[in-house]
Each structure stands twice: as C-alpha cells, then as structure tokens.
Amino acid sequence: MDKRTAKQEACFRIAMVALTALESGEDWLPDNYSTEDVPKVATAIEEVINELARRGGREPLVGG
C-alpha cells in the first residue's frame, strides 16, 4: 500500500468512526453546534465516506 492509499484508508476509517458516533446518538460535537447542525454534519460525513469508498474502488457504503 502506498502512502496515498494509506492516507485514503485512514480517512475512510476515521469517517466511519465519526458516522457511527453520530448514528449512536453520542454527543461528540462541540456544544456550539445546534441540534439542526447534527444531521447536516452526518450527511456531510456520509458524503465523505462515499467519496473515499469510490476513490478506493469500493461500493458506496451509506446512503446509496
């Protein structure tokens, strides 16, 4: 695995952890985030995961 691929894989794994935390209802976002921001952040994380999956030759994992 080259350095670029390793970095993509690391980003993918970190994003999956963040998505899992959001989906489980853990309160891990800073207090200055409003409740309206949480779904927006979750959607953005899903988009990042799917983009990293696409770049890594994987099928999209969330949201289709």
PyRosetta script that sets phi, psi and omega in degrees:
from pyrosetta import init, pose_from_sequence

init()
pose = pose_from_sequence("MDKRTAKQEACFRIAMVALTALESGEDWLPDNYSTEDVPKVATAIEEVINELARRGGREPLVGG")
pose.set_psi(1, 126.8)
pose.set_omega(1, 178.4)
pose.set_phi(2, -81.2)
pose.set_psi(2, 172.2)
pose.set_omega(2, -174.9)
pose.set_phi(3, -61.7)
pose.set_psi(3, -40.3)
pose.set_omega(3, -179.5)
pose.set_phi(4, -64.4)
pose.set_psi(4, -44.9)
pose.set_omega(4, 179.2)
pose.set_phi(5, -64.3)
pose.set_psi(5, -39.9)
pose.set_omega(5, 178.0)
pose.set_phi(6, -62.7)
pose.set_psi(6, -39.5)
pose.set_omega(6, 179.4)
pose.set_phi(7, -67.1)
pose.set_psi(7, -40.8)
pose.set_omega(7, 176.8)
pose.set_phi(8, -60.6)
pose.set_psi(8, -44.9)
pose.set_omega(8, -179.3)
pose.set_phi(9, -63.6)
pose.set_psi(9, -41.7)
pose.set_omega(9, 178.4)
pose.set_phi(10, -62.3)
pose.set_psi(10, -45.3)
pose.set_omega(10, 178.6)
pose.set_phi(11, -61.4)
pose.set_psi(11, -42.2)
pose.set_omega(11, 179.1)
pose.set_phi(12, -60.2)
pose.set_psi(12, -47.1)
pose.set_omega(12, -178.6)
pose.set_phi(13, -65.4)
pose.set_psi(13, -41.2)
pose.set_omega(13, 178.2)
pose.set_phi(14, -63.3)
pose.set_psi(14, -42.4)
pose.set_omega(14, 178.6)
pose.set_phi(15, -63.7)
pose.set_psi(15, -38.0)
pose.set_omega(15, 178.1)
pose.set_phi(16, -63.7)
pose.set_psi(16, -39.2)
pose.set_omega(16, 177.4)
pose.set_phi(17, -63.6)
pose.set_psi(17, -43.6)
pose.set_omega(17, 179.5)
pose.set_phi(18, -62.9)
pose.set_psi(18, -43.1)
pose.set_omega(18, 179.1)
pose.set_phi(19, -63.3)
pose.set_psi(19, -43.2)
pose.set_omega(19, 178.3)
pose.set_phi(20, -59.9)
pose.set_psi(20, -42.1)
pose.set_omega(20, 178.4)
pose.set_phi(21, -62.8)
pose.set_psi(21, -43.6)
pose.set_omega(21, 178.9)
pose.set_phi(22, -63.7)
pose.set_psi(22, -44.9)
pose.set_omega(22, -176.9)
pose.set_phi(23, -67.5)
pose.set_psi(23, -28.3)
pose.set_omega(23, -179.1)
pose.set_phi(24, -83.8)
pose.set_psi(24, -5.1)
pose.set_omega(24, 178.1)
pose.set_phi(25, 84.6)
pose.set_psi(25, 8.8)
pose.set_omega(25, 178.1)
pose.set_phi(26, -62.5)
pose.set_psi(26, 141.3)
pose.set_omega(26, 179.8)
pose.set_phi(27, -92.1)
pose.set_psi(27, 79.4)
pose.set_omega(27, -176.1)
pose.set_phi(28, -108.2)
pose.set_psi(28, -7.1)
pose.set_omega(28, 176.5)
pose.set_phi(29, -82.0)
pose.set_psi(29, 149.4)
pose.set_omega(29, 179.1)
pose.set_phi(30, -56.9)
pose.set_psi(30, 154.2)
pose.set_omega(30, -177.4)
pose.set_phi(31, -61.3)
pose.set_psi(31, -22.1)
pose.set_omega(31, -178.2)
pose.set_phi(32, -77.4)
pose.set_psi(32, -3.4)
pose.set_omega(32, 174.5)
pose.set_phi(33, -80.8)
pose.set_psi(33, 135.0)
pose.set_omega(33, 176.2)
pose.set_phi(34, -82.5)
pose.set_psi(34, 164.4)
pose.set_omega(34, 178.5)
pose.set_phi(35, -64.0)
pose.set_psi(35, -23.8)
pose.set_omega(35, 176.9)
pose.set_phi(36, -73.3)
pose.set_psi(36, -23.5)
pose.set_omega(36, -178.8)
pose.set_phi(37, -76.8)
pose.set_psi(37, -29.3)
pose.set_omega(37, -174.7)
pose.set_phi(38, -57.8)
pose.set_psi(38, -48.8)
pose.set_omega(38, 178.5)
pose.set_phi(39, -64.3)
pose.set_psi(39, -31.6)
pose.set_omega(39, 178.0)
pose.set_phi(40, -66.0)
pose.set_psi(40, -42.2)
pose.set_omega(40, 178.2)
pose.set_phi(41, -65.9)
pose.set_psi(41, -41.6)
pose.set_omega(41, 178.9)
pose.set_phi(42, -60.6)
pose.set_psi(42, -43.3)
pose.set_omega(42, 178.2)
pose.set_phi(43, -62.9)
pose.set_psi(43, -42.5)
pose.set_omega(43, 178.8)
pose.set_phi(44, -63.6)
pose.set_psi(44, -39.8)
pose.set_omega(44, 177.7)
pose.set_phi(45, -63.5)
pose.set_psi(45, -42.4)
pose.set_omega(45, 176.7)
pose.set_phi(46, -59.0)
pose.set_psi(46, -41.4)
pose.set_omega(46, 178.8)
pose.set_phi(47, -63.8)
pose.set_psi(47, -40.7)
pose.set_omega(47, 177.9)
pose.set_phi(48, -64.0)
pose.set_psi(48, -45.6)
pose.set_omega(48, 179.6)
pose.set_phi(49, -59.0)
pose.set_psi(49, -46.9)
pose.set_omega(49, -178.9)
pose.set_phi(50, -65.2)
pose.set_psi(50, -37.4)
pose.set_omega(50, 177.5)
pose.set_phi(51, -66.0)
pose.set_psi(51, -44.2)
pose.set_omega(51, 178.1)
pose.set_phi(52, -65.5)
pose.set_psi(52, -37.2)
pose.set_omega(52, 176.6)
pose.set_phi(53, -62.9)
pose.set_psi(53, -44.6)
pose.set_omega(53, 179.6)
pose.set_phi(54, -60.9)
pose.set_psi(54, -46.0)
pose.set_omega(54, -179.4)
pose.set_phi(55, -64.4)
pose.set_psi(55, -29.4)
pose.set_omega(55, 179.9)
pose.set_phi(56, -90.2)
pose.set_psi(56, 6.4)
pose.set_omega(56, 178.7)
pose.set_phi(57, 77.3)
pose.set_psi(57, 19.3)
pose.set_omega(57, 178.4)
pose.set_phi(58, -97.4)
pose.set_psi(58, 163.1)
pose.set_omega(58, 171.0)
pose.set_phi(59, -75.9)
pose.set_psi(59, 148.9)
pose.set_omega(59, 174.6)
pose.set_phi(60, -55.7)
pose.set_psi(60, 137.4)
pose.set_omega(60, -175.4)
pose.set_phi(61, -97.1)
pose.set_psi(61, -24.8)
pose.set_omega(61, -176.9)
pose.set_phi(62, -133.3)
pose.set_psi(62, 147.1)
pose.set_omega(62, 173.0)
pose.set_phi(63, 66.1)
pose.set_psi(63, 8.7)
pose.set_omega(63, 176.6)
pose.set_phi(64, 94.7)
pose.dump_pdb("model.pdb")
